[in-house]
Structure formats: C-alpha cells, structure tokens
Amino acid sequence: MIHQYKQNGYNIVLDVCSGAVHAVDDAAYDAIAMFEDHSREQVVSALLEKYPGLSEGDAESILDQIEELKAEGQLFSPDTFAPMAPELKRRTSGVIKALCLHISHACNLTCSYCFAGQGRYHGKSALMSFEVGKRALDFLIENSGSRRNLEVDFFGGEPLLNFDVVKKLVEYARSVEGKYNKNFRFTLTTNGVDIDDDVIEFANREMSNVVLSLDGRRKVHDRFRVDAAGRGSYDVIVPKFQKLVASRGDKSYYMRGTFTHYNPDFLEDIKVMLDLGFNELSMEPVVASPDSPSALTEEDKPVVYEQYEKLAELMIKRRREGRPFTFYHYMIDLQGGPCIYKRISGCGSGTEYLAVTPQGDLYPCHQFVGEEKFRLGDIWHGVTNTERRDEFAACNVYAREECRNCWARLYCAGGCAANAYHSTGSVTGVYSYGCDLFKKRLECAIMAEVDRLYEEDEDSDN
C-alpha cells in the first residue's frame, strides 16, 4: 500500500508498510500511481503523452527504478504485521513502565473545556497523601519487571497545590532507585499559577520534562483558562513560564496549548508563543462533546488543515534562518522512528501505563479517571478488573476494522483509546475527526522532514 500527496513543491510517496518515503518528480509520481493497475505499455504511453519532453527511454527507466524499489521492499511492500499484533502485546502483559500520579484532584483554574471537570474528575476535590504516593511508586517498581527506566507524571488538577508531597515522593524514589536498579524520570504538568523560585529550582533539578499550559494569544488563553472569579491567568503565568524556561538549560519542556472552535487559526497562537521565547511547542485540538460551544466543527476543518500546512512552512523557514523550533506532532524520524511494537500497539494505556487517583485507585489513563466501570483495581491489590484490562490489551491498530486499510495506521497505532471511547462508546472505536487531523499533521510532518533531509544533502554536497 502506498500513499501519495503533493505539498509545498514536493511530490511525496509513502510506502505504508516499509515506512520508506520517496520524494519524486512529476513523471515518477504519476508512474507510481498507475503502476499496480496498468500495463507497462499503458504507463509509458501515458507518460509520453503528458510529458512531451520525456523520451521513451526515460519512461522505461522510471519503471525500472520502481520495479527495483518494489523488489527491495520500499514500494508496494506487503503488510506482514497483522499476525504479530496480539503476540507483541501479550509479551509485555503485566509489565508496567509508567504511572500518571493524580497528585491533586483540585485546581486553581476553572477551564470550561477541561476533560477532567475543572480538575475534580467529576468527584470531590482531593489531594494525594505521601503514603498513597509512596505505595504507588512501590507498586510501579514491583510490576516493572526488568525495565530500568520508569516514567512518572505528576498530574492533576493542579499538582502544585500538593507540591510538598511531590517533593517528598521524588526524594523517596531517588532513595530506592539504586536498590532496585531503576531510574525514575519525572514529568510535572502545571498551569503555572503557583510557580515560584522553589518550584523552578526543583523542577530544573528533578524533572526530566515539564509541561506548561498556555493556549497562545492572551484573548484566546483567557477565554477559558480563568480562576474561580473568572479572571484570566495569562498575565500571571507567562512571566513565570519565561523564567522557568530561561533557567532550564537543555532540559526538556513543552508549552502545551489547546485550540477550539474559537481559534481554529491556532498558528497565530504558536507565533505568540515563539515571540515570548518558547521553542518547544504543542497545540492539541480540543476533544469535546459535539454540542459544546468549544467543539471543533466540520466548517473548522479546512481552516485547521491550512494552519498545519502553514505551520510546517514556518518551521522550514525558521530552521533555514537558524531559529528552529519543535512542534510535538511534527516530531518524526524517517530514518529510524518508533519500533514496530509501538507502531502496532500504541500508547499502552491500561497495560503498560496506568493512572493513580489520590485514593490509590487504578485507571487505564488520566482520561478515564472517574468513570467507575474503567476502574482496574488499586495500588494495594493490583489490577483486579482483568476483563477490562484484557480489553485494553487487545486494543491495537488491527483491532479496529476502519484502521486496517488506512495509510496512516503504522504511525497512529489506532489512535487514542479514550478519544475513541468518548466519541463512539468503544475503546476500539474510531474518533474520525481526530483521525482526519492526525493524517493531515502526518503529511505535514513528513514533508517538513523531507525538506530537512534535502537541505542536509545540499549542505554536504557543498
């Protein structure tokens, strides 16, 4: 299976199952499109008619090169992965590598688009105790098998409302990681309101990554990200984010924004973030009920597509100017990339990755917390709802009928189980709007990476 598209002056051909990407001229692009369902003579005739300057020998040479690439498994390669999917996930069954610690089910903002119900996950406000958090870390160690690197995300609500417990848990983890031959990598996700010098110093010392919530332009950000009195948080948090990032050195961070029906022109928000000095960016489409005023509509989709295209062009422009920036969804490695296990199995929610509530309950991921039927167990007794866990274990790209013939399947791995459930009622359903946006992002990401590789080749030739 192949996928072809034209963007920013490139003719791109993706061989879906091998992952090979080809940037070709117009004649080769047309020849590849005709190759599988036309005879050699028909393809040559069509090329000669469309391209008067092309000789018959040139046309024959194009077809010879296509034949060679097919023989090498770089064009029209077969899908050999479907039988592997259940087996690959079975091999890692019971091994947990990451926890999302809900250190706080309380928040000092009241964002109306928040999937977590203003941080309370449709329940009461709560803070995780040190004892529960310590047991969660022990649970992770006990169930991590031979994995050395373990991931823990301090999440909420707003984690900084329980910052003393965050610090104590990190101290505890550092005290035992040598004993168990483990290495903890921590992430802090925060809205920034309570950032101070102590938080900055601690985050820069202990957090492998920090995720900072900023929606871009002041008017966009302050539409939703407000406190209990309805006051916007932009002017409060931006200077704090700037100070944290400026002192972070080479450690990772992400400015994580959400765009909605009110700002489908989200590239303008990205430009504001760049002007503020932030270069590690992520803008996520809101996932909301169709009747929500913030939900993206079909009318928004062409605008969003255009934004993704212009974003890729901006990234190329700034890279050539020596001012590069990173956009999370455009991080793609055409020469390596994720292993086939990740391409088939996805994020590992409900199996390798679990969320822990302040009370110690286990859920497949943060987006399922509060939905009782998805409660898997707790950190003292482990996973007891094995039927639900097995449902997630069986969740892979080939479990979704709609995905089996999709050209993007080995990049999205079937998409987000939570988004699928909340839009279709099934974790193996398909959130079609999200799929459409993902495919557009992927095309743009591949194009931008092709341009980068071309530029590297030109530089090496010079």
C-alpha positions as CSV (number, residue, x, y, z in Angstrom):
1,M,0.0,0.0,0.0
2,I,1.2,3.5,-0.8
3,H,0.0,7.0,0.0
4,Q,0.8,9.9,-2.4
5,Y,0.3,13.6,-1.9
6,K,1.8,16.9,-3.1
7,Q,2.7,19.7,-0.7
8,N,5.0,22.7,-0.7
9,G,6.5,21.8,-4.0
10,Y,7.2,18.2,-3.1
11,N,5.7,15.1,-4.6
12,I,5.8,12.6,-1.8
13,V,5.1,8.9,-1.9
14,L,4.9,6.9,1.4
15,D,5.2,3.2,1.3
16,V,3.0,2.4,4.2
17,C,4.3,-0.9,5.4
18,S,8.0,-0.4,5.0
19,G,7.9,3.2,6.1
20,A,10.0,4.3,3.1
21,V,9.4,7.8,1.9
22,H,10.2,8.9,-1.7
23,A,10.3,12.5,-3.0
24,V,10.0,12.2,-6.7
25,D,9.5,14.3,-9.9
26,D,6.1,14.6,-11.6
27,A,6.6,11.8,-14.1
28,A,7.7,9.3,-11.4
29,Y,4.8,10.4,-9.2
30,D,2.3,9.6,-12.0
31,A,4.0,6.4,-12.9
32,I,3.8,5.1,-9.3
33,A,0.1,6.0,-9.2
34,M,-0.5,3.9,-12.3
35,F,2.0,1.1,-11.6
36,E,-0.2,-1.5,-10.0
37,D,-3.3,-1.4,-12.2
38,H,-1.9,-0.6,-15.6
39,S,0.4,-2.5,-18.0
40,R,3.9,-1.2,-18.6
41,E,3.0,-0.1,-22.1
42,Q,0.0,1.8,-20.8
43,V,2.1,3.7,-18.3
44,V,4.8,4.5,-20.8
45,S,2.2,5.8,-23.3
46,A,0.5,7.9,-20.6
47,L,3.8,9.5,-19.5
48,L,4.9,10.3,-23.1
49,E,1.5,11.9,-23.8
50,K,1.6,14.1,-20.6
51,Y,5.3,15.0,-20.7
52,P,6.4,15.8,-24.3
53,G,10.0,16.3,-23.3
54,L,10.2,12.8,-21.8
55,S,11.8,10.1,-24.1
56,E,10.6,6.5,-24.2
57,G,13.9,5.5,-22.6
58,D,13.3,7.9,-19.8
59,A,9.9,6.5,-19.2
60,E,11.2,2.9,-19.3
61,S,14.0,3.9,-16.8
62,I,11.4,5.3,-14.4
63,L,9.5,2.0,-14.4
64,D,12.8,0.1,-14.0
65,Q,13.5,2.1,-10.8
66,I,10.0,1.5,-9.5
67,E,10.5,-2.3,-10.1
68,E,13.8,-2.2,-8.2
69,L,12.3,-0.4,-5.3
70,K,9.4,-2.9,-5.2
71,A,11.9,-5.8,-5.2
72,E,13.8,-4.1,-2.3
73,G,10.6,-3.8,-0.3
74,Q,10.5,0.0,-0.5
75,L,7.4,0.3,-2.7
76,F,4.2,-1.7,-2.6
77,S,5.5,-3.7,0.3
78,P,3.0,-6.2,1.9
79,D,1.6,-5.9,5.4
80,T,3.2,-8.6,7.5
81,F,2.4,-7.1,10.8
82,A,-1.3,-8.0,11.4
83,P,-0.5,-11.5,12.8
84,M,2.1,-10.0,15.1
85,A,-0.1,-7.5,16.9
86,P,-1.7,-9.8,19.6
87,E,1.5,-11.6,20.3
88,L,3.6,-8.5,20.7
89,K,1.2,-7.1,23.3
90,R,1.0,-10.4,25.1
91,R,4.7,-10.5,25.6
92,T,4.6,-7.3,27.7
93,S,1.4,-8.2,29.6
94,G,1.7,-7.4,33.3
95,V,4.8,-5.2,32.9
96,I,4.1,-1.5,33.9
97,K,6.5,1.2,32.8
98,A,4.7,4.4,33.6
99,L,2.3,6.0,36.0
100,C,0.3,9.1,35.9
101,L,0.1,10.2,39.5
102,H,-3.0,12.3,40.2
103,I,-1.3,14.2,42.9
104,S,-4.2,16.6,43.1
105,H,-7.9,16.4,42.2
106,A,-8.2,20.2,42.8
107,C,-7.4,23.1,40.6
108,N,-7.0,26.9,41.0
109,L,-8.4,27.4,37.5
110,T,-11.8,26.6,36.2
111,C,-11.3,25.9,32.4
112,S,-14.7,25.1,30.9
113,Y,-13.2,22.8,28.2
114,C,-11.4,20.7,30.8
115,F,-12.0,17.0,30.3
116,A,-11.4,16.5,34.0
117,G,-14.3,18.6,35.2
118,Q,-12.1,21.5,36.4
119,G,-9.6,19.0,37.9
120,R,-12.0,17.1,40.1
121,Y,-12.7,14.3,37.6
122,H,-16.5,14.6,38.3
123,G,-15.9,13.9,42.0
124,K,-14.8,15.9,45.1
125,S,-11.6,17.8,45.4
126,A,-8.8,15.7,46.9
127,L,-5.1,15.7,47.4
128,M,-2.9,12.5,47.3
129,S,-1.1,11.7,50.6
130,F,2.5,10.9,50.8
131,E,1.6,7.4,51.9
132,V,-0.6,6.7,48.9
133,G,2.0,8.2,46.5
134,K,4.8,6.1,48.1
135,R,2.7,3.0,47.7
136,A,2.1,3.9,44.1
137,L,5.9,4.1,43.4
138,D,6.4,0.8,45.2
139,F,3.6,-0.7,43.0
140,L,5.4,0.6,39.9
141,I,8.7,-0.9,41.0
142,E,7.1,-4.3,41.8
143,N,5.3,-4.5,38.5
144,S,8.0,-3.1,36.2
145,G,9.8,-6.4,35.6
146,S,13.3,-5.9,34.1
147,R,12.6,-2.4,32.9
148,R,15.1,0.0,34.3
149,N,13.6,3.4,33.1
150,L,10.3,4.2,34.8
151,E,8.2,7.2,34.0
152,V,6.1,9.1,36.5
153,D,4.0,12.2,35.6
154,F,2.8,14.4,38.4
155,F,-0.7,15.4,37.2
156,G,-3.9,16.9,38.3
157,G,-6.0,19.0,38.7
158,E,-3.0,21.2,39.5
159,P,0.0,19.3,41.0
160,L,1.5,22.4,42.6
161,L,-1.4,22.5,45.0
162,N,0.2,19.5,46.6
163,F,3.8,20.4,45.9
164,D,5.2,19.3,49.3
165,V,4.1,15.7,48.5
166,V,5.6,15.9,45.1
167,K,9.0,16.8,46.6
168,K,8.7,14.0,49.2
169,L,7.8,11.4,46.6
170,V,10.7,12.4,44.3
171,E,13.1,12.2,47.4
172,Y,11.7,8.7,48.2
173,A,12.1,7.5,44.6
174,R,15.7,8.7,44.5
175,S,16.4,6.9,47.7
176,V,15.3,3.5,46.4
177,E,16.1,3.5,42.7
178,G,19.6,2.3,43.2
179,K,18.5,-0.6,45.4
180,Y,16.1,-1.8,42.7
181,N,18.3,-0.9,39.7
182,K,15.6,1.6,38.5
183,N,15.9,5.1,37.0
184,F,12.9,7.3,37.6
185,R,12.1,10.0,35.0
186,F,9.6,12.6,36.3
187,T,7.4,15.0,34.5
188,L,5.4,17.8,36.0
189,T,2.3,19.2,34.3
190,T,1.2,22.6,35.5
191,N,-0.9,25.5,34.7
192,G,1.8,27.8,36.2
193,V,-0.2,29.8,38.7
194,D,1.8,28.6,41.7
195,I,5.2,28.6,40.1
196,D,7.8,30.3,42.3
197,D,11.6,30.1,42.7
198,D,11.4,26.9,44.8
199,V,9.3,25.2,42.1
200,I,11.7,26.4,39.3
201,E,14.8,25.1,41.2
202,F,13.2,21.8,42.0
203,A,11.7,21.2,38.5
204,N,15.0,22.0,36.8
205,R,16.9,19.7,39.2
206,E,14.5,16.7,39.2
207,M,12.0,16.9,36.3
208,S,13.1,15.3,33.0
209,N,10.3,17.2,31.5
210,V,7.8,19.9,32.4
211,V,4.5,20.5,30.5
212,L,3.3,24.1,30.8
213,S,-0.3,25.0,29.9
214,L,-0.6,28.1,27.6
215,D,-3.1,28.5,24.9
216,G,-1.3,31.2,22.9
217,R,-2.8,34.7,22.5
218,R,-3.9,36.5,25.6
219,K,-7.5,36.7,24.4
220,V,-7.6,33.0,23.5
221,H,-5.9,31.8,26.6
222,D,-8.1,34.0,28.9
223,R,-11.3,32.9,27.3
224,F,-11.1,29.5,29.1
225,R,-8.2,29.5,31.5
226,V,-9.7,31.5,34.2
227,D,-9.8,31.4,38.0
228,A,-12.9,31.0,40.2
229,A,-13.6,34.7,39.9
230,G,-13.5,34.5,36.1
231,R,-10.2,36.3,35.8
232,G,-7.8,35.3,33.0
233,S,-4.4,33.7,34.0
234,Y,-2.3,34.9,31.1
235,D,-0.6,37.8,32.8
236,V,0.1,35.7,35.9
237,I,1.7,32.7,34.3
238,V,3.6,34.0,31.2
239,P,6.4,35.7,33.2
240,K,6.7,32.6,35.4
241,F,6.9,30.3,32.4
242,Q,9.5,32.6,30.8
243,K,11.6,32.5,34.0
244,L,11.4,28.7,34.3
245,V,12.3,28.0,30.7
246,A,15.1,30.5,30.7
247,S,16.7,28.7,33.6
248,R,16.0,25.2,32.3
249,G,19.1,24.9,30.1
250,D,19.0,21.8,27.9
251,K,16.3,20.0,29.9
252,S,13.0,19.3,28.1
253,Y,9.8,21.3,28.4
254,Y,6.7,21.8,26.4
255,M,4.3,24.7,26.1
256,R,1.1,22.7,25.7
257,G,-1.9,24.6,24.3
258,T,-5.5,23.6,23.3
259,F,-7.2,25.1,20.3
260,T,-11.0,25.1,20.0
261,H,-13.8,26.3,17.7
262,Y,-12.9,29.8,18.9
263,N,-9.4,29.7,17.5
264,P,-9.0,27.2,14.6
265,D,-6.4,29.7,13.3
266,F,-4.1,28.4,16.1
267,L,-0.9,29.2,14.1
268,E,-1.4,32.8,15.4
269,D,-1.2,31.4,18.9
270,I,2.0,29.5,18.1
271,K,3.6,32.7,16.7
272,V,2.8,34.4,20.0
273,M,4.5,31.6,22.0
274,L,7.5,31.9,19.7
275,D,7.6,35.7,20.3
276,L,7.5,35.0,24.0
277,G,10.7,32.9,23.7
278,F,9.2,29.4,23.8
279,N,10.5,27.0,21.2
280,E,9.2,23.6,22.4
281,L,5.5,23.7,21.5
282,S,2.4,21.6,21.3
283,M,-1.1,22.6,20.3
284,E,-3.8,20.0,20.8
285,P,-7.3,20.0,19.2
286,V,-9.9,20.1,21.9
287,V,-11.9,16.9,22.4
288,A,-15.4,17.9,23.4
289,S,-19.0,16.9,23.1
290,P,-20.4,17.9,19.7
291,D,-22.9,20.2,21.4
292,S,-20.2,22.0,23.3
293,P,-19.6,25.6,22.1
294,S,-15.8,24.9,22.1
295,A,-16.1,21.8,19.9
296,L,-14.4,21.9,16.5
297,T,-16.8,21.6,13.6
298,E,-16.6,20.4,10.1
299,E,-16.5,24.0,9.0
300,D,-13.4,24.5,11.1
301,K,-11.6,21.6,9.5
302,P,-10.3,23.3,6.3
303,V,-9.0,26.2,8.5
304,V,-7.2,23.8,10.7
305,Y,-5.7,21.9,7.7
306,E,-4.4,25.2,6.4
307,Q,-2.9,26.0,9.7
308,Y,-1.0,22.7,9.8
309,E,0.4,23.4,6.3
310,K,1.5,26.9,7.2
311,L,3.0,25.7,10.4
312,A,5.2,23.2,8.5
313,E,6.3,26.0,6.2
314,L,7.0,28.3,9.1
315,M,9.2,25.6,10.7
316,I,11.1,25.2,7.5
317,K,11.6,28.9,7.2
318,R,12.8,29.3,10.7
319,R,15.1,26.3,10.5
320,R,16.8,27.8,7.5
321,E,17.2,31.1,9.3
322,G,18.9,29.3,12.2
323,R,15.8,29.8,14.5
324,P,14.3,26.3,14.7
325,F,11.5,25.3,17.0
326,T,9.9,22.0,17.8
327,F,6.2,21.1,17.3
328,Y,5.3,17.9,19.2
329,H,3.1,16.4,16.5
330,Y,5.8,17.0,13.8
331,M,8.5,15.1,15.6
332,I,9.2,12.3,13.1
333,D,12.3,10.3,12.3
334,L,12.1,8.9,8.7
335,Q,15.4,7.1,9.2
336,G,14.5,5.3,12.4
337,G,11.3,6.1,14.2
338,P,9.4,4.0,16.7
339,C,9.8,0.3,16.8
340,I,7.1,-1.9,15.2
341,Y,5.7,-2.7,18.7
342,K,4.8,0.9,19.3
343,R,3.5,1.3,15.7
344,I,1.1,-1.5,16.3
345,S,0.2,-1.3,20.0
346,G,0.1,2.5,20.6
347,C,0.5,4.2,24.0
348,G,0.0,1.2,26.3
349,S,-2.9,2.7,28.3
350,G,-4.4,0.1,30.6
351,T,-1.4,-2.2,30.3
352,E,2.0,-0.5,30.4
353,Y,0.6,2.8,31.5
354,L,-1.8,3.4,34.4
355,A,-3.3,6.4,36.2
356,V,-3.5,6.6,40.0
357,T,-6.1,8.7,41.8
358,P,-5.5,10.4,45.1
359,Q,-7.2,7.5,46.8
360,G,-4.9,4.9,45.1
361,D,-7.4,3.6,42.5
362,L,-6.0,2.5,39.2
363,Y,-7.4,3.5,35.8
364,P,-6.2,2.9,32.2
365,C,-5.2,6.5,31.8
366,H,-5.9,10.0,33.1
367,Q,-8.8,10.4,30.6
368,F,-10.8,7.5,32.1
369,V,-10.4,8.6,35.8
370,G,-13.7,9.0,37.5
371,E,-15.6,6.6,35.2
372,E,-16.2,3.7,37.6
373,K,-16.5,1.0,35.0
374,F,-12.9,1.6,34.0
375,R,-11.6,1.3,37.5
376,L,-9.0,-1.5,37.2
377,G,-8.1,-2.0,40.8
378,D,-5.9,-0.2,43.3
379,I,-2.2,0.1,44.2
380,W,-2.5,-2.4,47.1
381,H,-4.3,-5.3,45.4
382,G,-3.1,-4.5,41.8
383,V,-5.3,-5.0,38.8
384,T,-8.4,-7.0,39.7
385,N,-10.7,-5.9,36.9
386,T,-8.9,-8.2,34.5
387,E,-11.7,-8.3,31.9
388,R,-11.3,-4.5,31.4
389,R,-7.5,-4.8,31.3
390,D,-7.7,-7.5,28.7
391,E,-9.9,-5.2,26.6
392,F,-7.1,-2.7,26.5
393,A,-4.5,-5.4,26.0
394,A,-6.4,-6.4,22.8
395,C,-6.6,-2.8,21.7
396,N,-4.2,-2.4,18.7
397,V,-4.3,-0.9,15.3
398,Y,-5.6,-4.2,13.7
399,A,-8.4,-4.5,16.3
400,R,-10.1,-1.6,14.5
401,E,-11.7,-2.6,11.2
402,E,-11.6,1.0,10.0
403,C,-7.8,1.2,10.5
404,R,-6.8,-1.9,8.6
405,N,-6.6,-0.2,5.2
406,C,-5.7,3.3,6.5
407,W,-2.4,4.6,5.1
408,A,-1.5,6.2,8.5
409,R,-2.1,3.1,10.7
410,L,1.5,2.4,11.5
411,Y,2.0,6.0,12.7
412,C,-1.1,6.5,14.8
413,A,-1.3,2.8,16.0
414,G,-5.1,3.2,16.1
415,G,-5.2,6.5,17.9
416,C,-6.3,7.3,21.4
417,A,-8.5,4.8,23.2
418,A,-10.0,7.5,25.4
419,N,-10.9,9.7,22.5
420,A,-12.4,6.6,20.7
421,Y,-14.5,5.7,23.8
422,H,-15.8,9.2,24.4
423,S,-16.8,9.7,20.8
424,T,-18.0,6.2,19.9
425,G,-18.6,4.3,23.2
426,S,-15.9,1.8,22.5
427,V,-12.1,1.8,23.1
428,T,-11.7,0.1,19.8
429,G,-13.9,2.7,18.0
430,V,-12.5,5.4,15.8
431,Y,-12.7,9.1,16.6
432,S,-13.0,10.1,12.9
433,Y,-12.5,13.9,13.4
434,G,-9.2,13.2,15.3
435,C,-8.2,10.8,12.6
436,D,-8.6,13.4,9.9
437,L,-6.5,15.9,11.8
438,F,-3.8,13.3,12.6
439,K,-3.4,12.4,8.9
440,K,-3.1,16.0,7.9
441,R,-0.4,16.5,10.6
442,L,1.4,13.4,9.5
443,E,1.6,14.6,5.9
444,C,2.9,18.0,7.0
445,A,5.4,16.4,9.3
446,I,6.8,14.1,6.6
447,M,7.1,17.0,4.2
448,A,9.0,19.1,6.7
449,E,11.4,16.2,7.4
450,V,11.9,15.6,3.7
451,D,12.8,19.2,3.3
452,R,15.3,19.0,6.2
453,L,17.0,15.9,4.7
454,Y,17.2,17.6,1.3
455,E,18.8,20.6,3.0
456,E,21.3,18.4,4.8
457,D,22.2,16.7,1.4
458,E,22.7,20.1,-0.2
459,D,24.9,21.2,2.6
460,S,27.0,18.1,2.4
461,D,27.4,18.4,-1.4
462,N,28.6,22.0,-0.9
